[in-house]
């Protein structure tokens, strides 16, 4: 464990000046973190199925943030941001640990990943410990193994925290031998993990009530594998209503156990007369799991937000956040100011009197002005950096939110998506093409930020083997420019905002291909969406699908970005499964062959 002296020195490096506690004891902190809890998964957040009366009570007695964000779309990066107040990209801890490895079906390879919370980072526990706090981590850690466990980062007590991202079991025994979860070796058979963690949390509050304390209660629930008490599962199965947004009875049962845990913690604070001097935070590490990933999934729906865990869309990074501090934070209030998990560190450190919460080395800002209603926040835009492929289907990319506008950049090809969250929180209308200047300005800010914090970037995967593009429900196959495999030296994908095309086709030797699948054999019409600058038309181009070949002459459309659809003929695909379509120029009479935005194969009626 790091010494008090070392922690103090590191705080000074951060510009956080320690001071002795005031005569009146500083507030206690209870930080309750759930795992994969979605933005809509609470009664107070609008769920039409999940029952969370105790968490709803917490919201009535405190402040509920409606636009709170996790610093990452998966667990470990957000947990690191909470512990340090720093962005995961700054820590080089940008994926769940140990992370998803490189694969042949991924276009890019991930950068080097820090697999432990850096020892140089001053954690929230260390900062509070230096100010006289007793500290405990109870529950999921997932920020490293031996040498980087909670007790190595300032926590006096560690229950259940180790390298694992999922529990050994949701019912006791919680692992055996050296596989047992720390501190849970003697759990009664059949005990539910959420209940046991709550018991340990109550014990810590009891034993620490004479001193300021920091309790980090990090539930494993409702992370997969979904597992809950059978009586609660039966209760929710009987209550399912067709047409509801939320219908997963197993997940609902897990949430009820979390809610019961919150109720027990609140009652314990009441019993010990600690409520008025204890700030309680309730939040999640990322959005809800909205895709299939094991039995009984998707776990939940984040609608009306788009996607979920593992994605940079709102459903993957927007999370519940409730803060209660009776007598200080006004009750029954909602706060729409966007905030992030990085903000919790400077908020708690500042309220504890441990030092300045506005140091420039931190990526978060103190939420005290909002909590105490003393003024607005003054902050930079929000940034995300996820140079990884997620297990939930998310692609590597970055994002920036500046006021109401959010830009997502794909790292595979630079594809840009721009959304106005004030009008379109579900991110259904990409306005990058309609507002190219704004999109490019935000893309530049995102790139500048990455350079400023030395964010690690991905590299091209030389062993890449493309995954075939599936057909739509009606059998149509759409081959977009940004999904193409490029062959040659100058041909490239040019992303929005100004473009969305295969361009710089200045060498006729360059060509492009797509892998796709056919669900039903038959004849397909082939349409290309091409543009060509004035005076550059006339190139002969061959389009081949297996042994089938078509050809067309590029049409001069007056501008390379003036696209026109061209039906170039039909092909017969006699087998289901994978196929490859290639586009190869034979001549190039102008400065470039063409710009190509899309190829479409439309099944023809028999």
C-alpha positions in Angstrom: 0.0 0.0 0.0 1.2 3.5 -0.7 2.2 5.5 2.3 0.4 8.6 3.6 3.6 10.6 2.8 3.7 9.4 -0.8 0.0 10.1 -1.3 0.5 13.6 0.1 3.4 14.2 -2.2 1.3 13.1 -5.2 -1.5 15.3 -4.1 0.9 18.2 -4.1 2.0 17.3 -7.6 -1.7 17.5 -8.6 -2.0 20.9 -6.9 -4.3 19.5 -4.2 -3.2 21.0 -0.9 -4.0 18.9 2.1 -5.3 20.4 5.3 -6.5 18.9 8.6 -10.2 18.3 9.1 -12.2 21.2 10.4 -13.6 21.2 13.9 -16.9 20.0 12.5 -16.5 16.6 10.9 -16.4 16.7 7.1 -19.1 14.8 5.3 -19.1 11.0 5.0 -19.3 9.7 1.4 -21.1 6.6 0.2 -20.6 6.0 -3.5 -22.8 3.2 -4.9 -21.8 2.1 -8.3 -23.8 -0.4 -10.3 -22.5 -2.5 -13.2 -24.2 -2.1 -16.6 -27.3 -0.3 -15.3 -28.9 1.6 -18.1 -30.1 5.2 -18.1 -33.8 4.2 -18.1 -33.5 1.3 -15.7 -35.0 3.0 -12.7 -38.6 4.1 -11.8 -37.4 7.7 -11.4 -35.8 7.5 -14.8 -39.0 6.3 -16.5 -38.9 2.5 -16.5 -42.3 1.0 -17.1 -41.4 -2.3 -15.5 -38.5 -2.2 -13.1 -39.4 -1.4 -9.5 -36.9 0.7 -7.5 -38.7 2.5 -4.7 -35.6 3.1 -2.5 -33.6 4.6 -5.3 -36.6 6.6 -6.3 -36.7 7.9 -2.7 -33.0 8.8 -3.0 -33.9 10.9 -6.0 -36.8 12.6 -4.2 -34.5 13.5 -1.4 -31.7 14.6 -3.6 -30.6 15.8 -7.0 -31.1 13.6 -10.1 -28.9 14.4 -13.1 -30.6 13.8 -16.4 -27.5 14.1 -18.6 -24.8 12.3 -16.7 -22.1 10.4 -18.7 -19.7 7.6 -18.0 -16.2 8.3 -19.2 -16.2 5.1 -21.2 -18.7 2.7 -22.8 -17.4 -0.2 -20.8 -16.6 -0.8 -17.1 -12.9 -0.4 -16.3 -12.3 2.9 -18.0 -15.2 4.5 -16.1 -14.1 3.0 -12.8 -10.6 4.4 -13.4 -12.0 7.9 -14.1 -14.0 7.7 -10.8 -10.9 6.7 -8.9 -8.6 9.4 -10.4 -10.7 12.2 -11.9 -8.7 11.7 -15.0 -9.9 10.6 -18.5 -9.3 6.9 -19.3 -7.3 8.0 -22.4 -4.9 10.0 -20.2 -4.4 6.8 -18.1 -4.1 4.6 -21.2 -6.8 2.4 -19.6 -9.4 2.6 -22.3 -11.0 -0.9 -22.3 -12.2 -3.5 -19.8 -9.4 -5.4 -18.4 -7.5 -7.3 -19.8 -9.5 -6.2 -22.9 -10.5 -7.8 -26.1 -7.6 -9.0 -28.1 -6.8 -8.3 -31.8 -8.6 -10.5 -34.3 -8.4 -11.2 -38.1 -11.9 -9.9 -38.6 -11.0 -6.5 -37.2 -9.6 -3.9 -39.5 -7.4 -2.3 -36.8 -5.3 -3.4 -33.9 -5.7 -1.9 -30.5 -3.0 0.2 -28.9 -1.1 -0.8 -25.8 -3.4 -1.0 -22.8 -2.5 -0.3 -19.3 -3.7 -3.4 -17.4 -3.5 -1.9 -13.9 -4.7 1.4 -12.4 -1.4 3.3 -12.6 0.5 3.4 -9.3 1.3 7.0 -10.0 -2.3 8.1 -10.0 -3.6 9.5 -6.7 -6.9 7.8 -6.1 -10.0 9.1 -4.5 -9.4 6.8 -1.6 -5.8 8.1 -1.1 -6.9 11.8 -1.3 -9.6 11.2 1.3 -7.4 9.1 3.5 -4.8 11.9 3.6 -7.7 14.1 4.9 -8.4 11.7 7.8 -11.0 9.4 6.2 -11.5 5.7 6.8 -11.9 4.0 3.4 -13.5 0.8 2.2 -14.0 -0.8 -1.2 -16.7 -3.4 -1.1 -17.6 -5.1 -4.4 -16.2 -5.0 -7.9 -12.8 -3.5 -8.5 -11.6 -4.6 -12.0 -8.7 -2.2 -12.1 -5.9 -4.7 -11.8 -4.8 -7.8 -9.9 -2.0 -8.5 -7.5 -0.2 -5.3 -6.7 -3.0 -3.1 -8.0 -5.9 -4.1 -5.7 -8.0 -1.7 -3.6 -5.6 -2.0 -0.6 -2.8 -0.9 -2.9 -4.6 2.2 -3.9 -5.6 3.7 -0.5 -8.5 1.6 0.8 -8.3 0.3 4.4 -10.6 -2.5 3.7 -11.3 -4.6 0.6 -14.2 -7.0 0.3 -14.7 -8.9 -3.0 -12.5 -6.6 -5.1 -10.0 -8.3 -7.4 -9.1 -8.5 -11.1 -12.5 -10.0 -12.1 -15.1 -8.2 -14.2 -17.8 -10.8 -13.3 -18.4 -12.4 -10.0 -17.2 -16.0 -9.3 -20.9 -16.6 -8.6 -24.0 -14.6 -7.6 -24.8 -17.2 -5.0 -22.4 -18.5 -2.3 -20.0 -20.1 -2.3 -18.4 -17.2 -4.1 -15.5 -19.2 -5.5 -13.3 -21.8 -3.8 -9.6 -21.9 -2.8 -7.5 -19.3 -4.5 -10.5 -18.5 -6.8 -12.6 -17.2 -3.9 -13.6 -13.6 -3.9 -11.5 -11.7 -1.2 -13.3 -11.5 2.2 -16.2 -13.7 1.1 -14.6 -17.1 1.8 -17.0 -17.9 4.7 -20.3 -16.8 3.2 -23.2 -19.0 4.1 -24.2 -21.4 1.2 -26.8 -19.9 -1.1 -26.4 -16.3 0.1 -27.0 -13.8 -2.7 -23.9 -11.6 -3.6 -25.8 -8.3 -3.6 -27.1 -9.0 -0.1 -23.7 -10.0 1.2 -22.0 -6.9 -0.1 -24.7 -4.9 1.6 -24.1 -6.6 4.9 -20.4 -5.8 4.6 -21.2 -2.2 3.8 -23.4 -2.0 6.9 -20.6 -3.4 9.1 -18.2 -0.8 7.7 -20.6 2.1 8.4 -21.2 0.8 11.9 -17.5 0.5 12.7 -16.5 3.8 11.1 -19.3 6.1 12.4 -17.0 8.0 14.8 -14.7 9.1 11.9 -15.3 10.6 8.5 -15.6 7.6 6.1 -15.6 6.8 2.4 -17.6 3.8 1.4 -17.2 2.6 -2.2 -19.9 0.0 -2.7 -19.5 -1.3 -6.2 -22.1 -3.9 -7.0 -21.4 -6.6 -9.6 -25.1 -6.5 -10.4 -26.7 -6.3 -12.9 -23.7 -7.5 -15.0 -24.0 -10.8 -16.8 -24.3 -13.7 -16.2 -27.8 -12.6 -15.1 -28.7 -14.4 -11.9 -31.3 -13.5 -9.3 -33.5 -14.8 -6.4 -36.1 -17.2 -7.8 -39.0 -15.7 -5.9 -38.3 -12.2 -7.4 -37.9 -13.7 -10.9 -41.3 -15.3 -10.6 -42.8 -12.0 -9.4 -41.6 -10.1 -12.4 -42.4 -12.8 -14.9 -46.0 -12.6 -13.7 -46.0 -8.8 -14.1 -44.7 -8.6 -17.7 -47.0 -6.5 -19.9 -46.8 -6.9 -23.7 -45.5 -3.8 -25.4 -43.5 -2.6 -22.5 -40.0 -1.2 -23.1 -38.6 -3.4 -20.3 -39.6 -7.0 -20.1 -36.6 -9.0 -18.7 -37.8 -10.5 -15.4 -34.4 -11.8 -14.4 -32.8 -8.4 -14.8 -35.7 -6.8 -13.0 -35.2 -9.1 -10.1 -31.5 -8.2 -9.9 -32.5 -4.5 -9.8 -34.9 -5.1 -6.9 -32.0 -6.6 -4.9 -29.9 -3.6 -5.8 -32.7 -1.3 -4.7 -33.1 -3.3 -1.5 -29.4 -2.7 -0.8 -29.8 1.0 -1.3 -32.7 1.0 1.1 -30.7 -0.8 3.7 -27.8 1.6 3.4 -30.1 4.6 3.8 -31.8 3.0 6.9 -28.4 2.3 8.4 -27.4 5.9 8.0 -30.7 7.0 9.6 -30.3 4.6 12.5 -26.8 6.0 13.3 -27.9 9.6 12.9 -25.4 10.0 10.0 -27.9 10.9 7.3 -27.5 14.7 7.5 -23.7 14.5 7.3 -23.4 11.8 4.6 -23.4 12.5 0.9 -24.7 9.5 -1.1 -24.0 9.0 -4.8 -25.7 6.5 -6.9 -24.6 5.8 -10.5 -23.5 3.3 -13.1 -20.3 2.6 -15.0 -21.8 2.5 -18.5 -25.1 2.0 -20.3 -27.3 -1.1 -20.2 -26.5 -4.2 -22.2 -28.9 -4.0 -25.1 -27.6 -6.8 -27.3 -27.3 -10.6 -27.0 -24.3 -11.5 -25.0 -25.0 -14.8 -23.3 -28.1 -16.4 -21.7 -31.1 -14.2 -20.9 -29.9 -11.2 -22.9 -30.4 -8.5 -24.1 -30.5 -7.5 -20.5 -32.4 -4.3 -21.0 -33.4 -1.5 -23.5 -32.0 2.0 -23.3 -34.8 3.4 -25.6 -35.3 6.2 -26.5 -31.5 6.4 -26.4 -29.5 4.6 -29.2 -27.6 1.3 -28.7 -26.1 0.4 -25.3 -23.0 -0.8 -23.5 -19.9 -1.0 -25.8 -21.1 1.9 -28.0 -20.4 5.6 -28.1 -24.0 6.4 -28.8 -26.0 7.8 -25.9 -27.3 4.4 -24.8 -23.7 3.3 -24.1 -22.4 6.2 -22.2 -25.4 8.1 -20.6 -26.0 6.8 -17.1 -28.2 7.5 -14.0 -26.7 9.8 -11.4 -28.3 10.7 -8.1 -26.7 12.7 -5.3 -28.3 13.2 -1.9 -26.9 15.3 1.0 -29.8 16.3 3.2 -29.7 20.0 4.2 -27.1 20.9 1.6 -28.3 19.4 -1.7 -31.9 20.5 -2.4 -34.3 17.5 -2.6 -36.6 16.6 -5.4 -34.5 18.5 -8.0 -33.4 17.5 -11.4 -30.3 18.9 -13.1 -29.9 18.9 -16.8 -26.3 20.2 -17.0 -24.2 17.5 -18.6 -21.7 16.0 -16.2 -19.3 13.0 -16.3 -17.9 10.3 -14.0 -14.6 12.3 -14.0 -16.4 14.9 -11.9 -16.9 12.7 -8.9 -13.3 12.9 -7.8 -12.9 16.6 -7.6 -16.4 16.9 -6.1 -15.8 14.6 -3.2 -12.2 15.8 -2.6 -13.3 19.4 -2.6 -16.3 18.8 -0.2 -14.0 16.9 2.1 -11.7 19.9 2.4 -8.9 17.8 1.1 -7.8 20.5 -1.3 -8.7 22.3 -4.5 -11.1 20.4 -6.8 -10.3 22.6 -9.9 -6.7 21.6 -10.6 -5.9 21.6 -14.3 -4.3 18.1 -14.0 -7.8 16.7 -13.4 -10.2 16.1 -16.3 -13.3 16.5 -14.1 -14.7 19.5 -12.4 -16.4 19.9 -9.0 -20.2 19.6 -9.1 -20.4 21.6 -5.8 -21.8 24.7 -7.6 -24.7 22.6 -8.9 -25.2 20.6 -5.7 -25.3 23.8 -3.6 -27.1 25.9 -6.2 -24.3 28.5 -6.1 -23.8 28.8 -9.9 -23.2 27.0 -13.2 -20.2 25.0 -14.2 -17.5 26.4 -16.4 -16.0 23.6 -18.4 -14.6 22.3 -21.7 -16.4 20.0 -24.0 -16.8 16.3 -23.2 -14.5 13.8 -24.9 -14.5 10.0 -25.3 -11.8 7.8 -26.8 -12.5 4.1 -27.4 -9.8 2.6 -29.6 -11.3 -0.9 -29.4 -13.8 -3.3 -30.7 -16.4 -4.1 -28.0 -18.0 -7.4 -27.3 -21.3 -5.8 -27.9 -20.6 -4.8 -31.5 -19.3 -1.3 -31.0 -16.6 -0.1 -33.4 -13.5 1.9 -32.4 -14.0 5.6 -32.3 -14.0 8.9 -30.5 -16.7 11.3 -29.6 -17.1 14.9 -28.5 -20.1 16.7 -27.0 -19.9 20.5 -27.2 -23.1 22.1 -25.7 -25.9 20.3 -27.5 -23.9 18.9 -30.5 -22.3 15.5 -30.4 -19.9 14.2 -33.0 -18.8 10.5 -33.3 -15.7 9.7 -35.4 -15.1 6.2 -36.6 -11.4 5.2 -36.4 -11.8 2.6 -39.1 -12.3 5.2 -41.9 -12.9 8.6 -40.4 -16.7 8.4 -40.9 -18.3 11.3 -39.0 -21.8 11.4 -37.3 -23.2 14.6 -36.0 -26.3 14.9 -33.8 -28.1 17.7 -32.1 -28.9 16.1 -28.8 -31.4 18.8 -27.8 -33.6 17.9 -30.8 -32.5 14.3 -31.3 -31.4 12.5 -28.1 -32.0 9.2 -29.8 -29.3 10.1 -32.4 -31.5 9.1 -35.4 -30.6 12.0 -37.8 -26.9 12.3 -38.8 -26.6 16.0 -39.8 -22.9 15.9 -40.6 -23.7 16.3 -44.3 -26.0 19.2 -43.7 -23.6 21.0 -41.3 -20.1 20.1 -42.6 -18.4 23.1 -41.1 -19.6 22.3 -37.6 -18.8 18.6 -38.0 -15.2 19.3 -39.1 -14.7 21.9 -36.4 -15.7 19.3 -33.8 -13.6 16.7 -35.4 -10.6 19.1 -35.2 -11.3 19.7 -31.5 -11.5 16.0 -30.9 -8.2 15.4 -32.7 -6.5 18.3 -30.9 -7.6 16.9 -27.5 -6.2 13.5 -28.4 -2.9 15.0 -29.2 -3.0 17.1 -26.1 -3.4 14.2 -23.7 -1.2 11.8 -25.9 -4.1 9.4 -26.5 -2.9 6.0 -27.9 -4.2 5.3 -31.4 -4.9 2.1 -33.3 -2.8 0.7 -36.1 -3.9 -1.1 -39.4 -4.3 -4.8 -39.1 -2.2 -6.3 -41.9 -3.9 -9.7 -41.3 -7.4 -8.4 -41.7 -9.9 -10.8 -43.2 -13.2 -8.9 -43.8 -16.5 -10.1 -42.4 -19.2 -10.4 -45.0 -21.9 -7.7 -45.1 -25.3 -9.3 -44.4 -28.4 -8.7 -46.6 -31.4 -6.8 -45.3 -34.7 -8.5 -44.5 -35.9 -8.2 -48.1 -32.6 -9.6 -49.5 -31.1 -6.3 -50.6 -27.4 -6.0 -50.2 -26.0 -2.5 -49.6 -22.2 -2.0 -49.9 -21.3 1.4 -48.6 -18.1 3.2 -49.2 -16.9 3.1 -45.6 -17.2 -0.7 -45.5 -15.0 -1.3 -48.5 -11.6 -3.0 -48.6 -9.1 -0.9 -50.5 -6.4 -2.2 -52.8 -3.8 0.2 -54.2 -1.9 3.3 -53.2 -4.0 6.4 -53.7 -7.6 5.3 -53.5 -9.1 6.1 -50.1 -12.3 6.5 -48.2 -13.1 10.2 -47.7 -15.4 10.6 -44.7 -18.1 13.2 -44.0 -18.7 16.0 -43.2 -17.8 17.2 -46.7 -17.6 13.8 -48.3 -18.7 10.2 -47.9 -17.1 8.4 -50.8 -14.3 6.3 -52.2 -12.2 9.0 -53.8 -8.7 9.9 -54.9 -9.0 7.2 -57.6 -6.1 8.6 -59.5 -4.5 5.3 -60.5 -6.4 2.8 -62.6 -4.5 0.0 -60.9 -6.3 0.7 -57.7 -9.5 -1.2 -57.0 -12.0 -1.9 -54.3 -13.9 -4.9 -53.0 -16.7 -5.9 -50.5 -17.5 -9.2 -48.9 -21.2 -9.9 -48.5 -23.6 -12.8 -48.0 -26.7 -13.9 -49.9 -29.6 -15.4 -48.0 -31.6 -16.5 -51.1 -30.1 -17.3 -54.5 -31.5 -15.6 -57.6 -31.0 -12.7 -59.9 -29.9 -9.3 -58.6 -29.9 -5.9 -60.3 -26.6 -4.0 -59.7 -26.7 -0.2 -59.1 -23.6 2.0 -58.5 -23.9 5.5 -57.1 -21.1 7.4 -58.8 -19.9 10.9 -59.3 -17.3 12.3 -61.7 -15.8 15.8 -62.2 -16.3 17.7 -65.4 -14.0 16.4 -68.1 -13.0 13.2 -66.3 -15.8 10.9 -67.5 -15.5 8.0 -69.8 -13.5 5.5 -67.7 -14.3 1.9 -68.4 -15.0 0.0 -65.2 -15.5 -3.7 -64.6 -17.7 -5.0 -61.7 -17.4 -8.7 -60.9 -19.2 -11.0 -58.5 -17.5 -14.4 -58.7 -17.6 -15.5 -62.3 -20.2 -12.9 -63.2 -18.9 -9.7 -64.8 -20.6 -6.4 -65.7 -19.0 -3.2 -67.1 -20.0 0.4 -67.4 -18.6 3.7 -68.6 -18.3 6.4 -65.9 -20.7 9.2 -66.5 -19.5 12.8 -66.2 -21.8 14.3 -63.6 -20.3 17.8 -63.5 -18.6 17.3 -60.1 -17.1 14.4 -58.2 -19.6 15.0 -55.4 -22.6 15.1 -57.7 -23.7 11.4 -57.4 -26.1 9.7 -59.8 -27.5 6.1 -59.5 -26.5 3.9 -62.4 -28.2 0.5 -63.0 -25.4 -1.4 -64.8 -27.1 -4.8 -65.3 -27.9 -8.0 -63.5 -26.0 -10.9 -62.0 -27.1 -14.4 -61.0 -26.0 -15.6 -57.6 -26.8 -19.3 -57.4 -25.6 -20.0 -53.9 -26.3 -18.7 -50.5 -23.5 -17.6 -48.2 -20.4 -15.4 -48.9 -19.6 -13.6 -52.1 -17.2 -10.9 -53.1 -17.9 -7.9 -55.4 -15.0 -6.1 -56.9 -14.8 -2.8 -58.8 -11.8 -2.5 -61.1 -11.1 0.3 -63.6 -9.8 -0.6 -67.0 -9.1 3.0 -68.2 -8.7 6.4 -66.7 -9.1 9.2 -69.3 -9.4 12.0 -66.7 -7.7 13.1 -63.5 -9.5 10.4 -61.6 -11.7 7.4 -62.4 -14.7 8.5 -60.3 -16.0 8.9 -56.8 -18.0 5.9 -55.6 -20.4 6.1 -52.7 -22.3 2.9 -52.8 -23.1 -0.3 -54.7 -26.5 -1.9 -54.2 -27.7 -5.4 -55.2 -31.5 -5.6 -55.4 -33.1 -9.1 -55.7 -35.4 -9.4 -58.7 -38.8 -11.1 -58.6 -38.7 -14.5 -60.2 
